Amino acid sequence: MSIDNAVLCFAGIIVLLSAVLAWLVSPWWLLLSGFVGLNLLQAGITGFCPAAKVFKRLGLPPGAAFR
């Protein structure tokens, strides 16, 4: 698994978790999905992604987007 795949999987897990928590606990949890979406947008524009930096430190091989 590359850093790119790990970032996408991590974002997907957080969005799904946010949806479940919004359904079961409070609609305020949808703000977490919004945060993930904004982070993905800024990563696409700037090329900087905090999650990619963490996965790089964990030793995952680089992908096409995050090196």
Phi, psi and omega in degrees: 000131180269172178300320180301312180297319181295319179297315180295318178295317179297315179298318179297319178296317180294319179295316178296318177299318178298318179295317179295316179294325177294323180287319186270328190247295186200141177296344177298338178295344178293341174299328177296318176297320177298319178297317180297316179299316178296322179294319178295322179296312180293328177294323178293326182278313187265337184084002179257126179223117180302321180296322179296323178296320179294314181295328177294318178294332178282353174097013177288146180288148181291155176248200182284326185270313184249117180246000000 
